[in-house]
């Protein structure tokens, strides 16, 4: 696990994308790229629908997960609990 942090327009998203592409092309790894807000929203929708765990089951088969915009936007307390549980 590693983290990339940088201010606006520092190229962090481009670097993360390049790492993901390299993982796919040269190491045949399964990569998912999601915004953190999209992930939290998907987890909240699963919970409301009574289908918790489906997204987590799909992510178990992911070698590299790239979360974009972690810390950029506020996450609801419920969403944060789902994400960091």
N, CA, C and O of each residue as an XYZ file, in Angstrom:
340
protein
N       0.848     -1.167      0.000
C       0.000      0.000      0.000
C       0.895      1.233      0.000
O       1.889      1.308      0.723
N       0.515      2.187     -0.827
C       1.215      3.455     -0.801
C       0.240      4.568     -1.104
O      -0.836      4.335     -1.656
N       0.618      5.770     -0.741
C      -0.247      6.915     -0.925
C       0.497      7.988     -1.699
O       1.690      8.210     -1.493
N      -0.225      8.646     -2.589
C       0.306      9.782     -3.326
C      -0.516     10.996     -2.947
O      -1.741     10.982     -3.071
N       0.141     12.038     -2.488
C      -0.557     13.256     -2.120
C       0.075     14.431     -2.830
O       1.289     14.473     -3.026
N      -0.741     15.368     -3.208
C      -0.244     16.585     -3.825
C      -1.370     17.565     -4.022
O      -2.544     17.197     -4.015
N      -1.011     18.789     -4.195
C      -2.000     19.831     -4.405
C      -2.613     19.751     -5.787
O      -2.265     18.896     -6.602
N      -3.530     20.662     -6.024
C      -4.220     20.749     -7.305
C      -3.208     20.987     -8.421
O      -2.292     21.797     -8.275
N      -3.376     20.285     -9.525
C      -2.536     20.427    -10.735
C      -1.073     20.027    -10.509
O      -0.169     20.630    -11.087
N      -0.845     19.022     -9.680
C       0.524     18.550     -9.462
C       0.831     17.268    -10.221
O       1.961     16.781    -10.176
N      -0.165     16.711    -10.922
C       0.063     15.516    -11.724
C      -0.111     14.201    -10.984
O       0.254     13.148    -11.505
N      -0.660     14.244     -9.783
C      -0.832     13.018     -8.997
C      -1.766     12.040     -9.710
O      -1.491     10.841     -9.744
N      -2.863     12.536    -10.278
C      -3.805     11.653    -10.980
C      -3.115     11.011    -12.184
O      -3.310      9.825    -12.450
N      -2.311     11.788    -12.912
C      -1.582     11.233    -14.059
C      -0.585     10.173    -13.616
O      -0.436      9.152    -14.287
N       0.094     10.393    -12.510
C       1.051      9.419    -11.993
C       0.336      8.138    -11.555
O       0.792      7.034    -11.852
N      -0.774      8.289    -10.856
C      -1.534      7.119    -10.416
C      -2.065      6.333    -11.615
O      -2.057      5.102    -11.612
N      -2.523      7.051    -12.636
C      -3.002      6.393    -13.848
C      -1.872      5.639    -14.538
O      -2.069      4.516    -14.999
N      -0.699      6.242    -14.612
C       0.454      5.585    -15.239
C       0.854      4.326    -14.465
O       1.203      3.312    -15.068
N       0.806      4.388    -13.156
C       1.114      3.205    -12.336
C       0.091      2.107    -12.616
O       0.451      0.937    -12.746
N      -1.187      2.487    -12.710
C      -2.233      1.512    -13.013
C      -2.044      0.880    -14.383
O      -2.197     -0.333    -14.531
N      -1.715      1.684    -15.384
C      -1.492      1.162    -16.733
C      -0.299      0.208    -16.744
O      -0.362     -0.852    -17.367
N       0.772      0.568    -16.069
C       1.945     -0.312    -15.993
C       1.590     -1.641    -15.314
O       2.031     -2.704    -15.750
N       0.796     -1.569    -14.251
C       0.398     -2.791    -13.542
C      -0.401     -3.717    -14.465
O      -0.262     -4.938    -14.407
N      -1.229     -3.122    -15.307
C      -2.026     -3.921    -16.243
C      -1.159     -4.478    -17.365
O      -1.174     -5.681    -17.627
N      -0.411     -3.613    -18.023
C       0.327     -4.010    -19.216
C       1.524     -4.906    -18.929
O       1.778     -5.853    -19.673
N       2.257     -4.622    -17.868
C       3.510     -5.349    -17.632
C       3.423     -6.435    -16.562
O       4.266     -7.330    -16.505
N       2.415     -6.350    -15.729
C       2.310     -7.324    -14.638
C       0.989     -8.074    -14.649
O       0.724     -8.899    -13.774
N       0.151     -7.777    -15.661
C      -1.134     -8.452    -15.835
C      -1.996     -8.430    -14.568
O      -2.677     -9.404    -14.245
N      -1.948     -7.298    -13.860
C      -2.734     -7.162    -12.645
C      -4.087     -6.539    -12.953
O      -4.257     -5.824    -13.941
N      -5.040     -6.830    -12.082
C      -6.378     -6.252    -12.193
C      -6.401     -4.951    -11.396
O      -6.091     -4.931    -10.204
N      -6.772     -3.866    -12.073
C      -6.717     -2.529    -11.482
C      -8.096     -1.881    -11.549
O      -8.796     -1.991    -12.556
N      -8.474     -1.210    -10.474
C      -9.701     -0.410    -10.454
C      -9.330      1.003    -10.060
O      -8.538      1.214     -9.142
N      -9.900      1.965    -10.753
C      -9.682      3.377    -10.485
C     -11.042      3.985    -10.177
O     -11.921      4.019    -11.039
N     -11.218      4.467     -8.947
C     -12.491      5.046     -8.517
C     -12.251      6.352     -7.787
O     -11.231      6.528     -7.121
N     -13.197      7.262     -7.917
C     -13.134      8.419     -7.025
C     -13.635      7.939     -5.665
O     -14.493      7.060     -5.589
N     -13.111      8.504     -4.622
C     -13.506      8.100     -3.275
C     -14.993      8.346     -3.060
O     -15.677      7.539     -2.430
N     -15.489      9.459     -3.583
C     -16.913      9.767     -3.435
C     -17.773      8.719     -4.134
O     -18.797      8.306     -3.590
N     -17.375      8.279     -5.338
C     -18.116      7.226     -6.042
C     -18.143      5.943     -5.217
O     -19.173      5.274     -5.130
N     -17.012      5.608     -4.616
C     -16.931      4.396     -3.805
C     -17.843      4.492     -2.592
O     -18.596      3.560     -2.309
N     -17.785      5.603     -1.874
C     -18.627      5.777     -0.691
C     -20.100      5.741     -1.077
O     -20.905      5.107     -0.395
N     -20.459      6.417     -2.167
C     -21.856      6.403     -2.610
C     -22.315      4.991     -2.957
O     -23.429      4.598     -2.610
N     -21.471      4.233     -3.633
C     -21.816      2.854     -3.985
C     -21.995      2.002     -2.730
O     -22.906      1.177     -2.666
N     -21.140      2.197     -1.742
C     -21.260      1.440     -0.490
C     -22.538      1.812      0.253
O     -23.211      0.943      0.807
N     -22.876      3.106      0.268
C     -24.112      3.537      0.926
C     -25.338      2.974      0.207
O     -26.296      2.558      0.860
N     -25.323      2.953     -1.128
C     -26.448      2.398     -1.889
C     -26.605      0.911     -1.627
O     -27.723      0.414     -1.499
N     -25.476      0.193     -1.545
C     -25.533     -1.235     -1.217
C     -26.187     -1.451      0.136
O     -27.042     -2.322      0.297
N     -25.775     -0.649      1.103
C     -26.312     -0.806      2.455
C     -27.813     -0.539      2.468
O     -28.573     -1.294      3.074
N     -28.243      0.534      1.802
C     -29.671      0.871      1.765
C     -30.488     -0.215      1.067
O     -31.642     -0.453      1.424
N     -29.891     -0.869      0.075
C     -30.593     -1.918     -0.663
C     -30.494     -3.274      0.035
O     -31.062     -4.256     -0.441
N     -29.786     -3.334      1.149
C     -29.625     -4.600      1.858
C     -28.717     -5.577      1.146
O     -28.835     -6.789      1.329
N     -27.802     -5.051      0.326
C     -26.911     -5.912     -0.460
C     -25.446     -5.651     -0.115
O     -24.585     -5.632     -0.995
N     -25.176     -5.452      1.162
C     -23.826     -5.150      1.606
C     -22.859     -6.272      1.249
O     -23.191     -7.454      1.340
N     -21.673     -5.880      0.846
C     -20.619     -6.837      0.581
C     -20.392     -7.168     -0.875
O     -19.360     -7.748     -1.213
N     -21.311     -6.823     -1.744
C     -21.140     -7.168     -3.158
C     -19.936     -6.454     -3.772
O     -19.131     -7.071     -4.471
N     -19.820     -5.169     -3.512
C     -18.687     -4.415     -4.037
C     -17.384     -4.924     -3.426
O     -16.376     -5.062     -4.119
N     -17.413     -5.196     -2.139
C     -16.223     -5.728     -1.470
C     -15.811     -7.070     -2.069
O     -14.620     -7.333     -2.235
N     -16.777     -7.913     -2.391
C     -16.456     -9.204     -3.007
C     -15.786     -9.024     -4.365
O     -14.871     -9.771     -4.713
N     -16.242     -8.030     -5.136
C     -15.599     -7.766     -6.429
C     -14.189     -7.210     -6.230
O     -13.279     -7.515     -7.002
N     -14.016     -6.401     -5.202
C     -12.702     -5.784     -4.971
C     -11.671     -6.784     -4.445
O     -10.467     -6.562     -4.568
N     -12.139     -7.869     -3.869
C     -11.216     -8.902     -3.387
C     -10.368     -9.418     -4.545
O      -9.226     -9.833     -4.348
N     -10.922     -9.392     -5.736
C     -10.215     -9.883     -6.914
C      -9.451     -8.786     -7.652
O      -9.044     -8.973     -8.798
N      -9.258     -7.648     -6.998
C      -8.516     -6.527     -7.567
C      -7.121     -6.504     -6.971
O      -6.956     -6.581     -5.753
N      -6.120     -6.397     -7.831
C      -4.735     -6.344     -7.349
C      -4.333     -4.941     -6.909
O      -3.551     -4.779     -5.973
N      -4.869     -3.929     -7.587
C      -4.523     -2.545     -7.286
C      -5.777     -1.700     -7.324
O      -6.492     -1.687     -8.325
N      -6.046     -1.000     -6.250
C      -7.180     -0.097     -6.170
C      -6.638      1.320     -6.048
O      -5.890      1.632     -5.121
N      -7.017      2.166     -6.984
C      -6.594      3.567     -6.968
C      -7.815      4.393     -6.592
O      -8.811      4.406     -7.315
N      -7.733      5.090     -5.448
C      -8.818      5.953     -4.987
C      -8.425      7.392     -5.246
O      -7.450      7.895     -4.687
N      -9.185      8.044     -6.090
C      -8.921      9.438     -6.441
C      -9.674     10.370     -5.500
O     -10.769     10.048     -5.039
N      -9.097     11.497     -5.226
C      -9.712     12.577     -4.464
C      -9.992     12.214     -3.013
O     -10.939     12.735     -2.424
N      -9.204     11.346     -2.434
C      -9.342     11.026     -1.013
C      -8.949     12.269     -0.222
O      -7.818     12.743     -0.328
N      -9.865     12.788      0.557
C      -9.590     13.976      1.353
C      -9.979     15.279      0.686
O      -9.921     16.328      1.327
N     -10.377     15.253     -0.588
C     -10.775     16.486     -1.280
C     -12.138     16.976     -0.836
O     -12.327     18.163     -0.570
N     -13.079     16.060     -0.758
C     -14.454     16.417     -0.446
C     -14.873     15.768      0.864
O     -14.386     14.692      1.210
N     -15.769     16.413      1.589
C     -16.227     15.802      2.843
C     -17.022     14.531      2.571
O     -17.781     14.446      1.605
N     -16.833     13.562      3.429
C     -17.552     12.294      3.351
C     -18.455     12.229      4.576
O     -18.026     12.539      5.687
N     -19.700     11.827      4.370
C     -20.620     11.725      5.504
C     -20.066     10.754      6.534
O     -19.261      9.879      6.213
N     -20.503     10.916      7.762
C     -20.032     10.031      8.824
C     -20.381      8.575      8.510
O     -19.569      7.677      8.731
N     -21.584      8.348      7.998
C     -21.997      6.984      7.643
C     -21.136      6.438      6.523
O     -20.725      5.278      6.558
N     -20.859      7.277      5.519
C     -20.016      6.855      4.403
C     -18.603      6.548      4.843
O     -18.000      5.576      4.390
N     -18.080      7.371      5.718
C     -16.722      7.125      6.232
C     -16.646      5.835      7.009
O     -15.653      5.111      6.933
N     -17.706      5.543      7.767
C     -17.738      4.294      8.522
C     -17.751      3.099      7.571
O     -17.131      2.075      7.861
N     -18.450      3.217      6.438
C     -18.477      2.128      5.456
C     -17.124      1.969      4.782
O     -16.680      0.850      4.526
N     -16.476      3.077      4.498
C     -15.200      3.041      3.778
C     -14.071      2.530      4.646
O     -13.234      1.757      4.179
N     -14.032      2.946      5.899
C     -12.894      2.620      6.752
C     -13.216      1.568      7.807
O     -12.488      1.442      8.792
N     -14.286      0.817      7.617
C     -14.686     -0.222      8.568
C     -13.758     -1.413      8.499
O     -13.945     -2.384      9.232
